[in-house]
Amino acid sequence: MEAAARRYSGSYPDPRIPGAALPRVRYWQAWNEPNLTDYLTPQWTRRRGRFVPASPGHYRRMLNGFYSGVKAVSRTNNVLTAGTAPYGDHRPGRRRMDPAYFTRALLCVSGRRRPRPVRCSGGPVRFDTLAHHPYPGGSDRRKALNPDDVVVPDLGKLTRPLRAAIRGGKVRPRRAKQLWATEISWDSSPPDPRGVPLHRHARYVQGAFYTLWRQ
């Protein structure tokens, strides 16, 4: 990552234009949806006959290496976590880990309502901005049914453990961090006959932006 960050530091010569430099990239995101086996595997491992989470630890090590490489070029670069997918399979050992559960494990905290720091390997985790993909399962106001799924109105399921991890010293740098929704959408009709009609689509997008901002 250091080589990529150096190439796009704003001072690297543009090979196509003598005397010019390639543009600077300041925001760097490490991977995509690491709570899905499509992007990171294994999600779980067996230990003493039971499933325990594996992907949060794997991703923590990946993210810390990514952070070190990007920051070696410029401390003002902003490192985002991978956006987590909004839905899980709700049972250990399956292909999709619930996003709030994954995030708590990544941040080395435990507990839904009152997250508290716990011991974990490879910590503390290093990043500047937490990211998530709160794709909705209906309207912008509909909350997820599962307690560890996270759609548009549910961001508290991620901000609570984030604050607890910062207070407990499980995150570096140890300062307040933003949560960014880096992907969100509805399929529209047309062209998708099963999508959301265009007039409702516009209302959903507007409402989602407002709800995300309020949180």
URWO-V894992 format. One record per pair of residues at least 6 apart in sequence whose C-alpha atoms are under 7 Angstrom apart, sorted by the first residue. I is the first residue (numbers start at 1). J is the second residue. D is the distance in Angstrom with one decimal. If there is no record, write none. Layout:
i->I j->J d->D
i->I j->J d->D
This chain:
i->1 j->66 d->6.0
i->1 j->69 d->5.0
i->1 j->70 d->5.9
i->2 j->69 d->4.2
i->2 j->70 d->5.3
i->2 j->72 d->6.6
i->2 j->73 d->6.6
i->5 j->70 d->5.5
i->5 j->73 d->6.3
i->6 j->73 d->5.9
i->8 j->22 d->6.2
i->8 j->23 d->6.0
i->8 j->24 d->4.8
i->8 j->25 d->5.4
i->9 j->24 d->4.8
i->9 j->25 d->6.4
i->10 j->21 d->6.2
i->10 j->22 d->5.8
i->10 j->23 d->5.0
i->10 j->24 d->4.0
i->11 j->21 d->5.4
i->11 j->22 d->6.8
i->12 j->21 d->5.3
i->12 j->22 d->5.7
i->13 j->19 d->7.0
i->13 j->20 d->6.0
i->13 j->21 d->4.3
i->13 j->22 d->6.1
i->14 j->20 d->5.5
i->14 j->21 d->4.7
i->14 j->22 d->4.9
i->26 j->77 d->4.8
i->26 j->78 d->6.0
i->27 j->77 d->6.1
i->27 j->78 d->4.8
i->27 j->79 d->6.1
i->28 j->78 d->6.2
i->28 j->79 d->4.9
i->28 j->80 d->6.0
i->29 j->79 d->5.8
i->29 j->80 d->4.6
i->29 j->81 d->5.8
i->29 j->82 d->6.0
i->30 j->63 d->6.3
i->30 j->66 d->6.7
i->30 j->80 d->6.4
i->30 j->81 d->5.5
i->30 j->82 d->5.2
i->31 j->82 d->5.0
i->32 j->39 d->6.8
i->32 j->82 d->4.7
i->32 j->83 d->5.8
i->33 j->39 d->6.5
i->33 j->82 d->5.9
i->33 j->83 d->5.4
i->33 j->84 d->4.3
i->33 j->85 d->5.2
i->34 j->40 d->5.3
i->34 j->59 d->7.0
i->34 j->82 d->6.8
i->34 j->84 d->6.3
i->35 j->43 d->6.9
i->35 j->55 d->6.9
i->35 j->84 d->6.2
i->35 j->85 d->6.7
i->35 j->96 d->5.9
i->35 j->97 d->5.1
i->35 j->99 d->6.5
i->35 j->102 d->6.5
i->36 j->95 d->6.1
i->36 j->96 d->4.7
i->36 j->97 d->6.5
i->37 j->43 d->6.3
i->37 j->95 d->5.4
i->37 j->96 d->6.5
i->40 j->55 d->6.8
i->41 j->55 d->6.6
i->42 j->54 d->6.3
i->42 j->55 d->6.2
i->43 j->53 d->6.2
i->43 j->54 d->5.2
i->43 j->55 d->4.6
i->43 j->95 d->6.9
i->43 j->97 d->6.9
i->44 j->51 d->6.0
i->44 j->52 d->5.6
i->44 j->53 d->4.6
i->44 j->54 d->4.7
i->44 j->55 d->6.7
i->44 j->93 d->5.5
i->45 j->51 d->5.5
i->45 j->52 d->5.5
i->45 j->53 d->6.4
i->45 j->54 d->5.9
i->46 j->52 d->6.1
i->51 j->92 d->5.9
i->51 j->93 d->5.9
i->56 j->102 d->6.0
i->56 j->105 d->5.9
i->56 j->106 d->4.7
i->57 j->106 d->6.5
i->60 j->106 d->6.2
i->60 j->122 d->6.9
i->60 j->125 d->5.9
i->61 j->122 d->6.3
i->63 j->126 d->7.0
i->64 j->125 d->6.2
i->64 j->126 d->5.5
i->67 j->79 d->6.4
i->67 j->126 d->6.5
i->67 j->127 d->6.5
i->70 j->77 d->6.9
i->71 j->77 d->6.4
i->78 j->128 d->5.8
i->79 j->127 d->5.4
i->79 j->128 d->5.2
i->79 j->129 d->6.4
i->80 j->127 d->6.1
i->80 j->128 d->6.0
i->80 j->129 d->4.7
i->80 j->130 d->5.8
i->80 j->131 d->6.4
i->81 j->127 d->6.6
i->81 j->129 d->6.5
i->81 j->130 d->5.3
i->81 j->131 d->5.5
i->82 j->131 d->6.0
i->83 j->131 d->4.5
i->83 j->132 d->3.9
i->83 j->133 d->5.5
i->83 j->182 d->6.5
i->84 j->99 d->6.0
i->84 j->131 d->6.9
i->84 j->132 d->4.7
i->84 j->133 d->5.7
i->85 j->99 d->6.4
i->85 j->132 d->6.8
i->85 j->133 d->5.5
i->86 j->99 d->6.0
i->86 j->133 d->5.9
i->86 j->134 d->5.3
i->86 j->135 d->6.1
i->86 j->149 d->5.7
i->86 j->150 d->5.0
i->86 j->151 d->5.9
i->87 j->98 d->5.8
i->87 j->99 d->6.5
i->87 j->149 d->5.0
i->87 j->150 d->6.8
i->88 j->96 d->4.6
i->88 j->97 d->4.8
i->88 j->98 d->3.8
i->88 j->99 d->6.5
i->88 j->149 d->6.5
i->89 j->96 d->5.3
i->89 j->97 d->6.3
i->89 j->98 d->6.5
i->90 j->98 d->6.2
i->98 j->148 d->5.5
i->98 j->149 d->5.7
i->99 j->148 d->6.3
i->99 j->149 d->5.9
i->99 j->150 d->6.7
i->100 j->148 d->4.8
i->100 j->149 d->6.3
i->100 j->150 d->6.8
i->100 j->157 d->6.1
i->100 j->158 d->6.1
i->101 j->148 d->6.1
i->103 j->158 d->7.0
i->104 j->110 d->6.1
i->104 j->161 d->6.0
i->107 j->125 d->6.6
i->107 j->165 d->5.9
i->107 j->170 d->6.3
i->107 j->171 d->6.8
i->108 j->117 d->5.9
i->108 j->118 d->5.5
i->108 j->119 d->6.5
i->108 j->120 d->5.9
i->108 j->165 d->6.9
i->108 j->170 d->6.4
i->109 j->115 d->5.8
i->109 j->116 d->5.1
i->109 j->117 d->4.2
i->109 j->118 d->5.2
i->109 j->161 d->6.6
i->109 j->165 d->6.2
i->110 j->116 d->5.4
i->110 j->117 d->6.4
i->110 j->118 d->6.5
i->115 j->160 d->6.9
i->115 j->161 d->5.4
i->115 j->164 d->6.0
i->116 j->164 d->6.1
i->117 j->164 d->6.9
i->117 j->165 d->6.2
i->117 j->168 d->5.8
i->123 j->170 d->6.6
i->124 j->170 d->4.6
i->124 j->171 d->5.2
i->124 j->172 d->6.4
i->125 j->170 d->6.5
i->125 j->171 d->5.0
i->125 j->172 d->6.2
i->126 j->171 d->5.8
i->126 j->172 d->4.8
i->126 j->173 d->6.6
i->127 j->172 d->6.6
i->128 j->177 d->6.3
i->129 j->177 d->5.7
i->129 j->178 d->5.4
i->129 j->179 d->6.0
i->130 j->178 d->6.3
i->130 j->179 d->4.8
i->130 j->180 d->6.2
i->131 j->179 d->5.6
i->131 j->180 d->4.8
i->131 j->181 d->5.9
i->131 j->182 d->6.3
i->132 j->180 d->6.4
i->132 j->181 d->5.1
i->132 j->182 d->6.2
i->133 j->181 d->5.6
i->133 j->182 d->5.9
i->133 j->183 d->4.8
i->133 j->184 d->6.0
i->134 j->150 d->6.0
i->134 j->151 d->4.1
i->134 j->152 d->5.2
i->134 j->181 d->6.6
i->134 j->184 d->6.0
i->135 j->151 d->5.8
i->135 j->152 d->7.0
i->135 j->184 d->4.9
i->135 j->185 d->6.2
i->136 j->151 d->5.3
i->136 j->152 d->6.2
i->139 j->204 d->6.2
i->140 j->152 d->6.2
i->140 j->204 d->5.4
i->140 j->207 d->6.1
i->140 j->208 d->5.1
i->141 j->153 d->6.3
i->143 j->151 d->6.4
i->143 j->153 d->5.8
i->143 j->154 d->6.4
i->144 j->150 d->6.2
i->144 j->151 d->6.0
i->150 j->157 d->7.0
i->152 j->208 d->6.4
i->152 j->211 d->7.0
i->152 j->212 d->6.4
i->153 j->211 d->6.4
i->155 j->215 d->6.8
i->165 j->171 d->5.9
i->166 j->174 d->5.6
i->166 j->175 d->6.7
i->186 j->196 d->6.9
i->187 j->195 d->4.8
i->187 j->196 d->6.2
i->188 j->195 d->4.4
i->188 j->196 d->4.6
i->188 j->197 d->5.9
i->188 j->198 d->6.2
i->188 j->201 d->6.6
i->189 j->195 d->4.6
i->189 j->196 d->5.3
i->189 j->197 d->4.9
i->189 j->198 d->6.3
